[in-house]
């Protein structure tokens, strides 16, 4: 990134501290950061909308997260109340998650849970900490661990009958189910979550449900409904100035246009998402944005850009331990080699993707990789294996009512 990641992180931290510390203390801590030469927040910003900028960007290690967080917490402990300290720690954990510093975020959450102990006055904050741990585990495809954390969060929300908290738990469970490809189960969780919000007007949380419903509808080929949900969510997030979700929605719009085969519109949305994500240091958004563009360039048979973006996506995915993105990269690399008629290497890449998706129980991605591998097998005299993979993919798409995927799959085999 042209703007040093540590500068972005420090700027965010300075903004966060201003919500909890007095002006004098906040300025004092900012000066402390400047003394150790990591505050570069006033550097000029650049929009990363050109492919060359995105591919050639340098992903720096950024600030020494743990030392910085420990310094902040020690500084704040002497100056703010216990309640504000716990809220600050939770907000810091969220900031670290968004910036891809998952180990640091985990450490903050675990420390927060220990500090709260058995004090039920802060049960909702403790529940939020468990939900943050669930999000971290989800992002790394540790499904059972993530569900376990959600269940712990639910128990703490129950102490005060926090229906808003119940909704957040159902949203997380629906997200886990959707990521695994259990579309119908995901719908059930989202329905329960929206029922919990029936008596509240939390615009931010409602936007989360709209985003996730849009993802499911896109998977099922319900493009008009998906577009409606994404646009509604985008309007809400613009009003809230929620840059992280704006970036994610623009990415999801890119995925939607990709499914609709409007590749130019898709690239524009991916570029918008990547630009915001670079500006604010959202590494996970950058990784999936690169994958989205790599897929399109593969479809357009632009091998040079497709390979450049898959390599960049792989670099980021390994950095943040995003196993599902790694599996996606292998799938696209397999498709690239298939386009080049390097069928043996293509099969090897797709088999790696298939194995990772099977290991992490991602049914949707497993079906996608099965479909791509079946095409390669059919060209290399492995007809029976190709037919088995095709049947497997069709069976899954039929189960989740993804008619558009079935139509595409069958059209390939009818040509």
C-alpha positions as CSV (number, residue, x, y, z in Angstrom):
1,X,0.0,0.0,0.0
2,X,1.3,3.4,-0.9
3,X,0.0,4.8,2.4
4,X,1.8,2.9,5.1
5,X,-0.5,0.5,6.8
6,X,0.8,1.6,10.2
7,X,-0.2,5.2,9.4
8,X,-3.7,4.1,8.5
9,X,-4.0,2.0,11.7
10,X,-2.7,4.9,13.9
11,X,-5.1,7.3,12.3
12,X,-8.0,4.9,13.1
13,X,-6.7,4.5,16.7
14,X,-6.5,8.3,17.2
15,X,-10.1,8.6,16.1
16,X,-11.1,5.8,18.4
17,X,-9.3,7.3,21.4
18,X,-11.0,10.6,20.9
19,X,-14.3,8.9,21.7
20,X,-13.1,7.8,25.1
21,X,-10.3,10.1,26.3
22,X,-10.5,13.8,26.9
23,X,-9.0,16.1,24.2
24,X,-5.8,16.7,26.2
25,X,-5.2,13.0,26.8
26,X,-6.0,12.0,23.2
27,X,-3.6,14.6,21.9
28,X,-1.0,13.5,24.5
29,X,-1.2,9.9,23.2
30,X,-1.0,11.0,19.6
31,X,2.2,12.9,20.4
32,X,3.6,9.7,22.0
33,X,2.9,7.9,18.7
34,X,4.7,10.5,16.8
35,X,7.8,10.2,19.0
36,X,8.2,6.5,18.0
37,X,7.9,7.6,14.3
38,X,4.8,5.6,13.3
39,X,2.2,8.3,12.9
40,X,2.1,9.1,9.2
41,X,-1.6,9.6,9.0
42,X,-1.4,12.9,7.1
43,X,0.3,11.4,4.1
44,X,-1.5,12.0,0.8
45,X,-4.0,9.3,-0.2
46,X,-4.3,7.7,-3.6
47,X,-7.3,5.9,-5.0
48,X,-6.2,2.4,-6.1
49,X,-8.6,2.0,-9.1
50,X,-6.0,1.0,-11.7
51,X,-5.0,-2.6,-12.0
52,X,-1.3,-1.8,-12.1
53,X,-1.6,0.1,-8.8
54,X,-3.4,-2.8,-7.2
55,X,-1.1,-5.5,-8.4
56,X,2.1,-3.6,-7.6
57,X,1.1,-2.4,-4.1
58,X,3.2,-3.4,-1.2
59,X,1.4,-4.9,1.8
60,X,3.5,-3.8,4.8
61,X,3.6,-5.4,8.1
62,X,2.3,-2.2,9.7
63,X,2.6,-1.1,13.3
64,X,3.7,-3.6,15.9
65,X,0.1,-4.4,16.9
66,X,0.6,-6.0,20.3
67,X,2.9,-3.4,21.6
68,X,0.7,-0.6,20.4
69,X,-2.5,-2.2,21.9
70,X,-0.8,-2.8,25.2
71,X,0.4,0.8,25.3
72,X,-3.1,2.1,24.6
73,X,-4.8,-0.1,27.2
74,X,-2.2,0.8,29.9
75,X,-2.6,4.5,29.0
76,X,-6.4,4.4,29.1
77,X,-6.7,2.3,32.3
78,X,-5.3,5.2,34.3
79,X,-7.7,7.8,32.8
80,X,-11.1,6.3,32.1
81,X,-13.8,4.3,33.9
82,X,-13.9,0.5,33.9
83,X,-17.0,0.5,31.6
84,X,-15.3,2.8,29.1
85,X,-12.1,0.7,29.2
86,X,-14.1,-2.4,28.3
87,X,-15.9,-0.7,25.5
88,X,-12.6,0.7,24.2
89,X,-11.1,-2.8,24.2
90,X,-14.0,-4.1,22.3
91,X,-13.7,-1.4,19.7
92,X,-10.0,-2.0,19.4
93,X,-10.6,-5.7,18.8
94,X,-13.0,-4.7,15.9
95,X,-10.5,-2.4,14.5
96,X,-7.8,-5.1,14.5
97,X,-10.2,-7.6,12.8
98,X,-10.9,-5.1,10.0
99,X,-7.1,-4.5,9.6
100,X,-6.4,-8.2,9.3
101,X,-4.5,-8.4,12.7
102,X,-6.5,-11.4,13.9
103,X,-4.0,-12.7,16.5
104,X,-4.0,-9.2,18.1
105,X,-7.8,-9.1,18.0
106,X,-8.0,-12.5,19.6
107,X,-5.7,-11.5,22.4
108,X,-7.7,-8.3,23.1
109,X,-11.0,-10.3,23.3
110,X,-9.5,-12.9,25.6
111,X,-8.0,-10.3,27.8
112,X,-11.3,-8.5,27.9
113,X,-13.2,-11.6,29.0
114,X,-10.7,-12.2,31.8
115,X,-11.0,-8.6,33.0
116,X,-14.8,-8.7,33.1
117,X,-14.7,-12.1,34.9
118,X,-18.0,-12.8,36.6
119,X,-19.2,-9.2,36.7
120,X,-22.7,-9.5,35.2
121,X,-22.9,-5.7,34.8
122,X,-20.9,-6.1,31.7
123,X,-22.5,-9.3,30.3
124,X,-23.4,-7.6,27.0
125,X,-19.8,-6.4,26.5
126,X,-18.5,-9.9,27.3
127,X,-21.0,-11.4,24.8
128,X,-19.7,-9.0,22.2
129,X,-16.2,-10.2,22.9
130,X,-17.3,-13.8,22.3
131,X,-19.1,-12.8,19.1
132,X,-15.9,-11.1,17.9
133,X,-14.0,-14.4,18.6
134,X,-16.7,-16.1,16.6
135,X,-16.1,-13.7,13.7
136,X,-12.4,-14.4,13.8
137,X,-12.9,-18.2,13.8
138,X,-15.4,-17.8,11.0
139,X,-13.0,-15.9,8.8
140,X,-10.5,-18.8,9.1
141,X,-13.2,-21.4,8.4
142,X,-13.1,-22.9,12.0
143,X,-16.8,-23.5,11.9
144,X,-17.3,-25.5,15.1
145,X,-15.2,-23.1,17.1
146,X,-17.1,-20.2,15.7
147,X,-20.5,-21.7,16.5
148,X,-19.2,-22.5,20.1
149,X,-18.3,-18.8,20.6
150,X,-21.7,-17.7,19.3
151,X,-23.4,-20.0,21.8
152,X,-21.3,-18.5,24.6
153,X,-22.3,-15.0,23.4
154,X,-26.0,-16.0,23.4
155,X,-25.7,-17.2,27.0
156,X,-24.3,-13.8,28.1
157,X,-27.0,-11.9,26.1
158,X,-29.6,-14.0,27.9
159,X,-28.5,-12.5,31.3
160,X,-30.2,-9.2,30.4
161,X,-32.7,-10.5,27.8
162,X,-30.8,-8.6,25.0
163,X,-32.9,-9.2,21.9
164,X,-30.5,-7.0,19.9
165,X,-27.7,-9.4,20.9
166,X,-29.9,-12.4,19.9
167,X,-30.2,-10.9,16.5
168,X,-26.4,-10.5,16.2
169,X,-26.0,-14.2,17.1
170,X,-28.5,-15.3,14.5
171,X,-26.8,-13.2,11.9
172,X,-23.5,-14.8,12.7
173,X,-25.0,-18.3,12.6
174,X,-26.6,-17.5,9.3
175,X,-23.3,-16.2,8.0
176,X,-21.5,-19.4,9.0
177,X,-24.2,-21.5,7.3
178,X,-24.1,-19.4,4.2
179,X,-20.3,-19.6,4.0
180,X,-20.5,-23.4,4.3
181,X,-23.1,-23.4,1.5
182,X,-26.1,-24.4,3.7
183,X,-28.3,-21.8,2.0
184,X,-31.7,-22.9,3.4
185,X,-30.4,-23.1,7.0
186,X,-28.8,-19.6,6.6
187,X,-32.2,-18.2,5.6
188,X,-33.7,-19.7,8.8
189,X,-31.2,-18.0,11.0
190,X,-31.6,-14.6,9.2
191,X,-35.4,-14.9,9.6
192,X,-35.0,-15.5,13.3
193,X,-32.6,-12.6,13.6
194,X,-35.0,-10.2,11.8
195,X,-37.8,-11.4,14.1
196,X,-35.6,-10.3,17.1
197,X,-35.3,-6.9,15.5
198,X,-39.1,-6.5,15.0
199,X,-39.4,-3.9,17.9
200,X,-36.1,-2.0,17.2
201,X,-34.9,0.3,14.5
202,X,-31.2,-0.6,14.4
203,X,-30.3,0.6,10.9
204,X,-26.7,-0.8,11.1
205,X,-27.8,-4.3,12.0
206,X,-30.6,-4.3,9.5
207,X,-28.1,-3.4,6.8
208,X,-26.1,-6.5,7.8
209,X,-29.1,-8.7,7.3
210,X,-29.8,-7.1,3.9
211,X,-26.2,-7.7,2.8
212,X,-26.4,-11.4,3.8
213,X,-29.8,-12.0,2.3
214,X,-28.4,-10.4,-0.9
215,X,-25.5,-12.9,-0.9
216,X,-27.9,-15.9,-0.6
217,X,-30.2,-14.5,-3.3
218,X,-27.2,-14.0,-5.7
219,X,-26.2,-17.7,-5.0
220,X,-29.7,-18.7,-6.0
221,X,-29.9,-16.6,-9.1
222,X,-32.4,-14.1,-7.7
223,X,-30.6,-11.2,-9.1
224,X,-33.3,-8.6,-8.8
225,X,-33.9,-9.3,-5.1
226,X,-30.2,-9.4,-4.4
227,X,-29.8,-6.0,-6.1
228,X,-32.7,-4.5,-4.1
229,X,-31.1,-5.7,-0.8
230,X,-27.6,-4.5,-1.7
231,X,-28.9,-1.1,-2.7
232,X,-30.9,-0.7,0.4
233,X,-27.9,-1.7,2.6
234,X,-25.6,0.6,0.6
235,X,-27.9,3.6,1.2
236,X,-28.0,2.8,5.0
237,X,-24.2,2.4,5.2
238,X,-23.6,5.7,3.3
239,X,-25.9,7.5,5.8
240,X,-24.0,5.8,8.7
241,X,-20.6,6.6,7.0
242,X,-19.7,2.9,7.5
243,X,-16.8,2.6,5.1
244,X,-16.0,-1.0,5.9
245,X,-19.5,-2.2,4.9
246,X,-19.6,0.2,1.9
247,X,-16.5,-1.6,0.7
248,X,-18.0,-5.0,1.3
249,X,-21.3,-4.1,-0.5
250,X,-19.5,-2.8,-3.5
251,X,-17.6,-6.1,-3.6
252,X,-20.9,-8.0,-3.4
253,X,-22.3,-5.9,-6.2
254,X,-19.2,-6.9,-8.2
255,X,-20.1,-10.6,-7.5
256,X,-23.7,-10.0,-8.6
257,X,-22.6,-8.4,-11.9
258,X,-20.2,-11.2,-12.4
259,X,-23.0,-13.7,-12.1
260,X,-25.0,-11.6,-14.5
261,X,-21.9,-11.6,-16.9
262,X,-21.8,-7.9,-16.9
263,X,-18.0,-7.9,-16.5
264,X,-17.3,-4.3,-17.0
265,X,-19.8,-3.3,-14.3
266,X,-18.3,-6.0,-12.0
267,X,-14.8,-4.6,-12.4
268,X,-16.0,-1.1,-11.6
269,X,-17.6,-2.3,-8.4
270,X,-14.5,-4.4,-7.4
271,X,-12.3,-1.4,-8.1
272,X,-14.5,0.8,-5.9
273,X,-14.3,-1.8,-3.1
274,X,-10.5,-2.3,-3.4
275,X,-9.9,1.5,-3.4
276,X,-11.8,2.0,-0.2
277,X,-10.3,-1.0,1.4
278,X,-6.7,0.1,0.5
279,X,-7.5,3.6,2.0
280,X,-8.7,2.1,5.3
281,X,-6.5,-1.0,5.5
282,X,-9.2,-3.7,5.1
283,X,-7.0,-6.5,3.9
284,X,-9.7,-9.2,3.7
285,X,-11.7,-7.0,1.3
286,X,-8.6,-6.5,-0.8
287,X,-8.0,-10.2,-1.0
288,X,-11.5,-11.1,-2.2
289,X,-11.6,-8.2,-4.5
290,X,-8.4,-9.5,-6.2
291,X,-10.0,-12.9,-6.5
292,X,-13.1,-11.3,-8.1
293,X,-11.1,-9.5,-10.7
294,X,-8.9,-12.6,-11.3
295,X,-12.0,-14.7,-12.1
296,X,-13.3,-12.1,-14.6
297,X,-10.0,-11.8,-16.4
298,X,-9.9,-15.6,-16.5
299,X,-13.3,-15.6,-18.2
300,X,-12.1,-12.9,-20.6
301,X,-9.0,-15.0,-21.3
302,X,-6.7,-12.2,-20.2
303,X,-4.1,-14.5,-18.7
304,X,-1.6,-11.9,-17.7
305,X,-3.9,-9.9,-15.4
306,X,-5.6,-13.1,-14.2
307,X,-2.3,-14.5,-13.0
308,X,-1.2,-11.2,-11.5
309,X,-4.4,-10.9,-9.4
310,X,-4.4,-14.5,-8.3
311,X,-0.8,-14.1,-7.1
312,X,-1.6,-10.9,-5.2
313,X,-4.7,-12.5,-3.7
314,X,-2.7,-15.5,-2.5
315,X,-0.1,-13.2,-0.9
316,X,-2.9,-11.5,1.1
317,X,-4.9,-14.7,1.9
318,X,-1.8,-16.3,3.5
319,X,-1.1,-13.2,5.5
320,X,-4.6,-13.2,7.1
321,X,-5.0,-17.0,7.1
322,X,-8.0,-16.9,4.8
323,X,-8.2,-20.6,3.8
324,X,-11.3,-20.3,1.7
325,X,-9.8,-17.5,-0.3
326,X,-6.7,-19.7,-0.8
327,X,-9.0,-22.5,-2.1
328,X,-10.6,-19.9,-4.5
329,X,-7.2,-18.9,-5.8
330,X,-6.3,-22.5,-6.6
331,X,-9.6,-22.9,-8.4
332,X,-8.9,-19.8,-10.6
333,X,-5.3,-20.9,-11.2
334,X,-6.7,-24.2,-12.3
335,X,-9.1,-22.4,-14.7
336,X,-6.2,-20.3,-16.1
337,X,-4.1,-23.4,-16.8
338,X,-7.2,-25.0,-18.4
339,X,-7.5,-22.0,-20.7
340,X,-3.8,-22.6,-21.6
341,X,-4.6,-26.3,-22.2
342,X,-2.1,-27.3,-19.5
343,X,-4.6,-29.9,-18.3
344,X,-2.4,-31.8,-16.0
345,X,-1.4,-28.7,-14.0
346,X,-5.0,-27.4,-14.2
347,X,-6.3,-30.7,-12.6
348,X,-3.7,-30.5,-9.9
349,X,-4.7,-26.9,-9.0
350,X,-8.4,-27.7,-9.0
351,X,-7.8,-30.9,-6.9
352,X,-6.1,-28.7,-4.3
353,X,-9.1,-26.4,-4.3
354,X,-11.4,-29.3,-4.0
355,X,-9.5,-30.8,-1.1
356,X,-9.4,-27.5,0.9
357,X,-13.1,-26.9,0.4
358,X,-13.8,-30.5,1.5
359,X,-11.6,-30.1,4.5
360,X,-13.3,-26.9,5.6
361,X,-16.8,-28.2,4.7
362,X,-17.6,-25.4,2.2
363,X,-20.3,-27.0,0.0
364,X,-20.8,-24.1,-2.4
365,X,-17.1,-23.8,-3.3
366,X,-16.8,-27.5,-3.4
367,X,-19.5,-27.6,-6.0
368,X,-17.9,-24.8,-8.0
369,X,-14.5,-26.6,-8.0
370,X,-16.1,-29.9,-8.8
371,X,-17.7,-28.3,-11.9
372,X,-14.5,-26.8,-13.1
373,X,-12.6,-30.1,-12.5
374,X,-15.2,-32.1,-14.3
375,X,-14.6,-30.0,-17.4
376,X,-10.9,-30.7,-17.2
377,X,-11.4,-34.4,-16.6
378,X,-13.8,-34.6,-19.6
379,X,-10.9,-33.4,-21.8
380,X,-8.4,-35.8,-20.5
381,X,-10.1,-39.2,-21.0
382,X,-11.4,-39.3,-17.4
383,X,-15.0,-39.3,-18.4
384,X,-16.4,-41.4,-15.5
385,X,-14.8,-39.1,-12.9
386,X,-16.0,-36.1,-14.8
387,X,-19.6,-37.4,-14.8
388,X,-19.4,-38.0,-11.0
389,X,-18.2,-34.5,-10.3
390,X,-20.8,-33.1,-12.6
391,X,-23.6,-35.0,-10.8
392,X,-22.2,-33.9,-7.4
393,X,-22.3,-30.2,-8.5
394,X,-25.8,-30.4,-10.0
395,X,-27.0,-32.2,-6.8
396,X,-25.8,-29.4,-4.6
397,X,-27.2,-26.6,-6.8
398,X,-30.5,-28.4,-7.0
399,X,-30.6,-28.7,-3.2
400,X,-30.1,-25.0,-2.7
401,X,-32.4,-24.0,-5.6
402,X,-29.5,-22.4,-7.6
403,X,-31.1,-22.8,-11.0
404,X,-28.7,-20.4,-12.7
405,X,-25.7,-22.5,-11.8
406,X,-27.4,-25.7,-13.1
407,X,-28.3,-24.0,-16.4
408,X,-24.7,-22.8,-16.8
409,X,-23.3,-26.2,-16.0
410,X,-25.6,-28.1,-18.3
411,X,-25.0,-25.6,-21.1
412,X,-21.3,-26.3,-21.0
413,X,-21.9,-30.0,-21.4
414,X,-24.4,-29.5,-24.2
415,X,-21.9,-27.6,-26.3
